[in-house]
Amino acid sequence: MLTVEGLRSRYGRIEVLHGIDIEVASGEIVTVVGANGAGKTTLLKCLSGIQPVSAGSILFRGETLTTVPAHARVRRGLAQSPEGRQIFTNLTVEENLRLGAYVFADAKVDTDMQDAFTMFPILKEKRNLAAGGLSGGQQQMLAIARALMARPSCLLLDEPSMGLAPILVAQIFDVVKNMKALDVTVLLVEQNAFGALSIADRGYVMETGHVTLSGPAAELITDERIRAAYLGI
Amino acid sequence: MPEFLQFLLSGITVGAVYALVALGFTIIYNASGVVNFAQGEFVMLGGMITVFTYAAGLPLPLAALIAILATAAIGVALNTLAIAPARGAPVVSLIIITIGASILIRGATQLVFDKQLHRFPAFSGDTPIAIGGATILPQSLWVISGAFAIFLLLWLFFTRTLIGRAVLATANNRVAAQLVGINTNFVMTLSFAMSAAIGALAGVLVTPITLTSYNIGLAFALKGFAAAMIGGMGNPKGALVGGLLLGILEAMTAGYISSQYKDATAFIVILVVLFAMPQGLFGSKSTDRV
């Protein structure tokens, strides 16, 4: 579904991704874990098109995305729930969800919104309130729900557990796990390596702009080097 | 009493024009955070282009339409040539660019057209209508209904249409807007086109009353800015109320005190509002979650 080859990206003159190769097959949950500053978020930004790519290629469902602008990638089935949620704080919860389906104007938008409310009942309760007033966990739910409104075939999730209480982290990871039932492929970027690897099929480990390890999540989670470096065990 | 009513009516007329200029400020500010000081030049262009296309023999409605469309195109050009390439620059730099653009537009108009005062006939004649001892020009009614109609259309646009919400979303979070599939460049283009068209419409409506010339833009920009600040920058309702309030205050000052102090009113009111309620009358308190 998604093939990334030799991806390089820079902020000004400083290169932060030094040739990333990643492969995500249809129906998989793939996670990219690594410490703060490893380039995980930059990688997702390159995929969604809000960060320029200096070399390499992104192939999504047989099409090269590298030159496609960010807003047009959503139409092709690639949606991102960005780091720090980035919801529209001065619009209502419902308006946020409606804008998630900005590229659509059919009746399915309404049923999709009902599905979102079923998945996150708290959002239905607060549908007419300004999204900026939601708690961190609720904003995260809204960010994921908004991305799903775009009917993605592949969902890019950036640090969905960041800054949340443990009980909410578990809830969010459950939601991600259930994406398989919705036929949505997931690329999950996380600092919470243990949580992410326990729900993923495969994983990549990133360090300072390189992929240093990759393999089935079940193997990575028991790998001594990972346990020492990221799990603190 | 008829005196008061007369001042009130002329205040509302002028205020309606300020409100239109302030609405123009509001749209661009909402989409980009930029206060576009070339907004007054759009008013001037609306009047001037109508004058010259009408003089060339076109019927007035067609001349006005051409003026509005041409001004909208100039607004788009301002965004494409000057604002968009400087994206990422601090907002203050962008505001200075708009001041530079306004000087350029003023100079170009002076060269392309001339430096004379112009007018074209009022839409429905010049016979004043008597209301309770005071009188109002038919053209004033055009100006006032124009302001209310534009306000209503904008309100519907921002609250009832998806593209309107997309403009608000772009203003609130540009990156997130792109991530949901909004073409934010198009939103900026649209905002400048709408804003310029509204400014031009104000110019078309008001020229039969106040006349126009290449250098009237600055005064409209300052008054419209004052109106937008009084109402709360970025809020269409604030722009309307702020415009009318400023127009009425000016007319009352001119009528009861002295017309020499008329222009000072706007700036005294700005100071009072900013000291007492920095967000303006309708501005929402800005809060940031960290």
Interface residues (C-beta under 8 A of the other chain):
Chain A: S48 G49 I50 P69 A70 H71 A72 V74 R75 A79 Q80 P82 Q86 I87 F88 T89 N90 L91 E95 R98 L99 G100 Y102 V103 A105 G132 R146 A147 M149 A150
Chain B: L162 R165 A166 L168 A169 N172 N173 V175 A176 A177 Q178 L179 V180 G181 I182 N183 T184 S284 T287 R289
